């Protein structure tokens, strides 16, 4: 950490996007501390949260409340101030703009020719992916799953056919509903739940959705959660394998929905599975 006795480095005017710790305050970077010490002010999601971080670092700066719903004129005044001032943008935790406020401010700065730079640091989505053990050569971050049951299932159906690991943010009170939706839509996919990352009670559990749901029913989760769903598992499914999966899906789904689910799970042709699902339903 920078020595408070040393003179502050000067910063060129512009916007500095600063990642902050997601739990363990020791994860603040040296460069982030330097920028927070030298900037003219901090635009933040919650002044109380950012105020605690700055107090821990021994830094006192003007704090300006900012989120993506701020009035355009307020954002305009903030952007205009960056012609002569260095402004740091932080979120409550992690990397700004990753499912957090900031993209409208960045867009406006770029449109006005205001320099923008970013300081890398903590990101819960990337840490959860690293700890999960799920394939990470390709992944898709999709933010928070919808709160409504139907919309949640529709999003999983939409994204489930993509050959990649899916990364979501989730809240503890909604975890069981999300695991239930994954069990309905993608029952054979491996799932990982990573919570309280970098904190004392950090936990990562991995398994099939029904097993994880049973565990968290008896061990109610707390804290912020990264929820990961593994990619489709390539398999040479025989007709017998497909029939087993289709029969299981047809117990609760229409033939078209059952065919779509098994196609996502196996990579087999959806139209062929649909035709077979109709045959099985008619038996």
Kinemage of the C-alpha trace (Angstrom):
@kinemage 1
@onewidth
@group {chain A} dominant
@subgroup {mainchain}
@vectorlist {calphas} color= white
{ca unk a 1} P 0.000 0.000 0.000
{ca unk a 2} L 1.182 3.520 -0.677
{ca unk a 3} L 2.974 5.380 2.097
{ca unk a 4} L 0.688 8.250 3.245
{ca unk a 5} L 3.797 10.268 4.035
{ca unk a 6} L 4.793 10.347 0.382
{ca unk a 7} L 3.450 13.114 -1.872
{ca unk a 8} L 0.466 12.119 -3.976
{ca unk a 9} L 1.090 11.465 -7.629
{ca unk a 10} L -0.755 13.770 -9.976
{ca unk a 11} L -3.353 12.320 -12.346
{ca unk a 12} L -4.334 13.587 -15.754
{ca unk a 13} L -7.990 14.663 -15.980
{ca unk a 14} L -10.416 11.941 -17.031
{ca unk a 15} L -12.314 8.903 -15.788
{ca unk a 16} L -10.533 6.120 -13.883
{ca unk a 17} L -12.518 2.873 -13.506
{ca unk a 18} L -11.262 1.306 -10.272
{ca unk a 19} L -11.954 -2.284 -9.162
{ca unk a 20} L -12.410 -2.674 -5.401
{ca unk a 21} L -12.383 -5.781 -3.144
{ca unk a 22} L -15.374 -8.157 -3.189
{ca unk a 23} L -14.847 -9.081 0.453
{ca unk a 24} L -11.261 -9.241 1.662
{ca unk a 25} L -9.956 -5.678 1.843
{ca unk a 26} L -6.441 -6.985 1.269
{ca unk a 27} L -7.355 -7.522 -2.370
{ca unk a 28} L -7.191 -3.799 -3.179
{ca unk a 29} L -4.372 -3.238 -5.657
{ca unk a 30} L -1.484 -0.844 -5.109
{ca unk a 31} L -2.431 1.004 -8.291
{ca unk a 32} L -6.033 1.378 -7.103
{ca unk a 33} L -4.817 2.928 -3.830
{ca unk a 34} L -2.570 5.329 -5.751
{ca unk a 35} L -5.454 6.469 -7.960
{ca unk a 36} L -7.886 6.833 -5.067
{ca unk a 37} L -5.292 8.939 -3.214
{ca unk a 38} L -4.535 11.162 -6.181
{ca unk a 39} L -7.976 11.627 -7.771
{ca unk a 40} L -10.079 14.742 -7.261
{ca unk a 41} L -13.205 12.816 -6.303
{ca unk a 42} L -14.934 9.424 -6.411
{ca unk a 43} L -18.172 8.590 -8.205
{ca unk a 44} L -19.711 5.639 -6.401
{ca unk a 45} L -22.760 3.422 -6.153
{ca unk a 46} L -23.261 3.957 -2.418
{ca unk a 47} L -21.365 6.672 -0.563
{ca unk a 48} L -21.637 4.768 2.737
{ca unk a 49} L -19.986 1.633 1.341
{ca unk a 50} L -17.242 3.547 -0.472
{ca unk a 51} L -16.746 5.808 2.558
{ca unk a 52} L -15.897 2.756 4.701
{ca unk a 53} L -13.347 1.539 2.149
{ca unk a 54} L -11.657 4.937 1.906
{ca unk a 55} L -11.576 5.251 5.689
{ca unk a 56} L -9.869 1.832 5.887
{ca unk a 57} L -7.284 3.086 3.383
{ca unk a 58} L -6.790 6.371 5.242
{ca unk a 59} L -8.115 8.387 2.293
{ca unk a 60} L -10.524 11.315 2.361
{ca unk a 61} L -12.090 12.411 -0.934
{ca unk a 62} L -15.329 14.016 -2.114
{ca unk a 63} L -17.876 11.276 -2.871
{ca unk a 64} L -20.507 11.689 -5.563
{ca unk a 65} L -23.424 9.282 -5.715
{ca unk a 66} L -23.737 7.852 -9.219
{ca unk a 67} L -25.744 5.072 -10.831
{ca unk a 68} L -26.987 4.392 -14.348
{ca unk a 69} L -30.382 5.901 -13.492
{ca unk a 70} L -28.906 9.284 -12.627
{ca unk a 71} L -30.409 12.201 -14.486
{ca unk a 72} L -28.728 12.892 -17.812
{ca unk a 73} L -27.966 16.464 -16.742
{ca unk a 74} L -26.261 15.206 -13.562
{ca unk a 75} L -24.188 12.794 -15.591
{ca unk a 76} L -23.409 15.577 -18.018
{ca unk a 77} L -22.096 17.810 -15.224
{ca unk a 78} L -19.917 14.958 -13.948
{ca unk a 79} L -18.526 14.335 -17.425
{ca unk a 80} L -17.860 18.042 -17.941
{ca unk a 81} L -15.948 18.166 -14.643
{ca unk a 82} L -13.547 15.534 -15.990
{ca unk a 83} L -12.148 18.041 -18.483
{ca unk a 84} L -10.166 19.469 -15.570
{ca unk a 85} L -10.465 16.822 -12.833
{ca unk a 86} L -9.527 13.176 -12.360
{ca unk a 87} L -12.568 11.184 -11.230
{ca unk a 88} L -12.460 7.584 -9.992
{ca unk a 89} L -15.497 5.388 -10.612
{ca unk a 90} L -16.092 2.517 -8.181
{ca unk a 91} L -18.962 0.140 -7.469
{ca unk a 92} L -19.825 -1.280 -4.057
{ca unk a 93} L -17.590 -4.294 -4.720
{ca unk a 94} L -15.618 -5.727 -7.611
{ca unk a 95} L -15.137 -4.347 -11.095
{ca unk a 96} L -17.448 -1.490 -12.133
{ca unk a 97} L -19.718 -2.109 -15.136
{ca unk a 98} L -19.714 -5.912 -14.566
{ca unk a 99} L -23.411 -6.117 -13.637
{ca unk a 100} L -22.876 -2.768 -11.881
{ca unk a 101} L -23.469 0.880 -12.816
{ca unk a 102} L -21.184 2.819 -15.120
{ca unk a 103} L -21.641 2.053 -18.789
{ca unk a 104} L -23.681 5.188 -19.544
{ca unk a 105} L -21.016 7.319 -17.893
{ca unk a 106} L -18.279 5.643 -19.939
{ca unk a 107} L -20.289 6.110 -23.133
{ca unk a 108} L -20.810 9.805 -22.418
{ca unk a 109} L -17.116 10.297 -21.626
{ca unk a 110} L -16.072 8.671 -24.897
{ca unk a 111} L -18.617 10.723 -26.825
{ca unk a 112} L -17.167 13.916 -25.305
{ca unk a 113} L -13.543 12.910 -25.853
{ca unk a 114} L -12.842 12.483 -22.130
{ca unk a 115} L -9.973 10.006 -21.498
{ca unk a 116} L -11.102 6.739 -19.887
{ca unk a 117} L -8.833 4.131 -18.319
{ca unk a 118} L -9.520 1.050 -16.194
{ca unk a 119} L -7.591 -0.545 -13.344
{ca unk a 120} L -7.985 -4.344 -13.170
{ca unk a 121} L -8.844 -6.050 -9.913
{ca unk a 122} L -11.333 -8.269 -8.108
{ca unk a 123} L -14.256 -9.744 -10.062
{ca unk a 124} L -16.578 -12.313 -8.472
{ca unk a 125} L -17.589 -13.853 -11.806
{ca unk a 126} L -13.997 -14.621 -12.804
{ca unk a 127} L -13.086 -15.886 -9.333
{ca unk a 128} L -16.122 -18.160 -9.246
{ca unk a 129} L -15.224 -19.545 -12.665
{ca unk a 130} L -11.658 -20.217 -11.539
{ca unk a 131} L -12.768 -22.071 -8.407
{ca unk a 132} L -15.596 -24.065 -9.983
{ca unk a 133} L -13.478 -26.483 -12.008
{ca unk a 134} L -15.959 -26.152 -14.874
{ca unk a 135} L -14.605 -25.645 -18.411
{ca unk a 136} L -13.319 -22.078 -18.686
{ca unk a 137} L -11.831 -21.900 -22.176
{ca unk a 138} L -15.181 -20.386 -23.181
{ca unk a 139} L -17.697 -18.832 -20.831
{ca unk a 140} L -20.637 -16.452 -20.949
{ca unk a 141} L -21.425 -14.018 -18.151
{ca unk a 142} L -25.172 -13.357 -18.115
{ca unk a 143} L -25.643 -11.189 -15.022
{ca unk a 144} L -28.560 -11.974 -12.711
{ca unk a 145} L -31.223 -14.506 -13.622
{ca unk a 146} L -34.696 -12.929 -13.762
{ca unk a 147} L -36.717 -12.874 -10.547
{ca unk a 148} L -39.909 -14.205 -12.181
{ca unk a 149} L -40.168 -17.989 -12.532
{ca unk a 150} L -41.277 -18.007 -16.182
{ca unk a 151} L -38.658 -15.480 -17.286
{ca unk a 152} L -35.972 -17.406 -15.396
{ca unk a 153} L -36.812 -20.657 -17.190
{ca unk a 154} L -36.994 -18.893 -20.551
{ca unk a 155} L -33.526 -17.429 -20.089
{ca unk a 156} L -32.094 -20.837 -19.197
{ca unk a 157} L -33.798 -22.367 -22.233
{ca unk a 158} L -32.394 -19.602 -24.434
{ca unk a 159} L -28.828 -19.883 -23.145
{ca unk a 160} L -28.769 -23.635 -22.514
{ca unk a 161} L -28.034 -24.508 -26.120
{ca unk a 162} L -24.829 -22.464 -26.201
{ca unk a 163} L -21.702 -24.603 -25.976
{ca unk a 164} L -20.117 -22.735 -23.078
{ca unk a 165} L -20.094 -22.441 -19.302
{ca unk a 166} L -22.778 -20.014 -18.128
{ca unk a 167} L -21.967 -17.624 -15.272
{ca unk a 168} L -24.685 -15.823 -13.301
{ca unk a 169} L -24.879 -13.685 -10.216
{ca unk a 170} L -27.556 -14.667 -7.708
{ca unk a 171} L -28.843 -13.645 -4.296
{ca unk a 172} L -29.112 -16.072 -1.391
{ca unk a 173} L -32.921 -15.795 -1.068
{ca unk a 174} L -33.394 -16.735 -4.746
{ca unk a 175} L -30.807 -19.530 -5.014
{ca unk a 176} L -33.233 -22.414 -4.435
{ca unk a 177} L -35.627 -21.115 -7.097
{ca unk a 178} L -32.765 -20.805 -9.572
{ca unk a 179} L -31.512 -24.329 -8.827
{ca unk a 180} L -35.074 -25.596 -9.250
{ca unk a 181} L -35.306 -23.875 -12.645
{ca unk a 182} L -31.959 -25.353 -13.731
{ca unk a 183} L -33.190 -28.793 -12.655
{ca unk a 184} L -36.283 -28.343 -14.802
{ca unk a 185} L -34.500 -27.013 -17.891
{ca unk a 186} L -30.963 -28.470 -17.708
{ca unk a 187} L -31.222 -31.363 -15.248
{ca unk a 188} L -28.073 -33.226 -16.335
{ca unk a 189} L -25.707 -30.244 -16.364
{ca unk a 190} L -23.038 -29.812 -13.721
{ca unk a 191} L -23.632 -26.765 -11.583
{ca unk a 192} L -21.375 -24.889 -9.180
{ca unk a 193} L -22.408 -22.519 -6.401
{ca unk a 194} L -19.648 -20.179 -5.202
{ca unk a 195} L -20.505 -17.892 -2.312
{ca unk a 196} L -18.872 -15.537 0.179
{ca unk a 197} L -15.830 -15.366 -2.077
{ca unk a 198} L -12.611 -14.094 -0.397
{ca unk a 199} L -14.421 -14.028 2.969
{ca unk a 200} L -14.104 -16.180 6.082
{ca unk a 201} L -16.909 -18.576 5.116
{ca unk a 202} L -16.017 -18.936 1.432
{ca unk a 203} L -17.699 -22.021 -0.038
{ca unk a 204} L -17.785 -23.666 -3.458
{ca unk a 205} L -20.057 -26.654 -4.035
{ca unk a 206} L -20.454 -28.519 -7.319
{ca unk a 207} L -22.848 -31.203 -8.511
{ca unk a 208} L -26.102 -31.801 -10.346
{ca unk a 209} L -28.864 -29.266 -9.698
{ca unk a 210} L -31.120 -31.598 -7.679
{ca unk a 211} L -28.281 -32.493 -5.312
{ca unk a 212} L -27.281 -28.877 -4.770
{ca unk a 213} L -30.894 -27.889 -4.227
{ca unk a 214} L -31.255 -30.585 -1.553
{ca unk a 215} L -28.060 -29.400 0.163
{ca unk a 216} L -29.018 -25.735 0.268
{ca unk a 217} L -32.545 -26.573 1.434
{ca unk a 218} L -30.987 -27.953 4.619
{ca unk a 219} L -28.134 -25.405 4.690
{ca unk a 220} L -29.731 -22.029 3.838
{ca unk a 221} L -27.107 -19.928 2.043
{ca unk a 222} L -25.982 -16.458 2.964
{ca unk a 223} L -23.976 -13.824 1.131
{ca unk a 224} L -23.362 -13.004 -2.506
{ca unk a 225} L -23.399 -15.935 -4.928
{ca unk a 226} L -21.875 -16.822 -8.282
{ca unk a 227} L -23.942 -19.554 -9.952
{ca unk a 228} L -22.314 -21.501 -12.795
{ca unk a 229} L -23.799 -24.006 -15.225
{ca unk a 230} L -21.481 -26.271 -17.188
{ca unk a 231} L -21.667 -26.606 -20.986
{ca unk a 232} L -23.517 -29.427 -22.771
{ca unk a 233} L -21.677 -32.714 -22.375
{ca unk a 234} L -20.845 -34.158 -25.796
{ca unk a 235} L -22.095 -37.712 -25.902
{ca unk a 236} L -22.704 -40.383 -28.478
{ca unk a 237} L -26.260 -41.004 -27.401
{ca unk a 238} L -27.838 -44.199 -28.647
{ca unk a 239} L -31.528 -44.432 -29.450
{ca unk a 240} L -31.998 -46.141 -26.108
{ca unk a 241} L -30.180 -43.300 -24.296
{ca unk a 242} L -32.302 -40.717 -26.072
{ca unk a 243} L -35.480 -42.618 -25.250
{ca unk a 244} L -34.566 -42.684 -21.549
{ca unk a 245} L -33.949 -38.938 -21.501
{ca unk a 246} L -37.085 -38.229 -23.529
{ca unk a 247} L -39.294 -40.370 -21.297
{ca unk a 248} L -37.934 -38.566 -18.265
{ca unk a 249} L -38.572 -35.165 -19.833
{ca unk a 250} L -42.047 -36.114 -21.099
{ca unk a 251} L -43.143 -36.747 -17.530
{ca unk a 252} L -43.415 -32.986 -17.049
{ca unk a 253} L -42.963 -31.377 -20.481
{ca unk a 254} L -44.685 -31.187 -23.854
{ca unk a 255} L -42.995 -33.128 -26.704
{ca unk a 256} L -41.496 -29.962 -28.201
{ca unk a 257} L -40.089 -28.898 -24.831
{ca unk a 258} L -38.801 -32.389 -24.084
{ca unk a 259} L -37.048 -32.532 -27.472
{ca unk a 260} L -35.469 -29.124 -26.865
{ca unk a 261} L -34.172 -30.187 -23.449
{ca unk a 262} L -32.658 -33.456 -24.678
{ca unk a 263} L -31.124 -31.648 -27.665
{ca unk a 264} L -29.412 -29.229 -25.280
{ca unk a 265} L -28.168 -32.110 -23.154
{ca unk a 266} L -26.925 -34.402 -25.912
{ca unk a 267} L -26.291 -32.330 -29.020
{ca unk a 268} L -28.673 -34.575 -30.999
{ca unk a 269} L -30.903 -33.078 -33.668
{ca unk a 270} L -33.961 -31.446 -32.146
{ca unk a 271} L -36.286 -32.336 -35.042
{ca unk a 272} L -35.400 -36.037 -34.773
{ca unk a 273} L -35.921 -35.958 -31.027
{ca unk a 274} L -39.272 -34.231 -31.466
{ca unk a 275} L -40.471 -36.910 -33.858
{ca unk a 276} L -39.391 -39.615 -31.401
{ca unk a 277} L -41.033 -37.745 -28.503
{ca unk a 278} L -44.344 -37.794 -30.371
{ca unk a 279} L -43.983 -41.545 -30.867
{ca unk a 280} L -43.235 -42.103 -27.199
{ca unk a 281} L -46.144 -39.903 -26.101
{ca unk a 282} L -48.487 -41.917 -28.341
{ca unk a 283} L -47.461 -45.246 -26.817
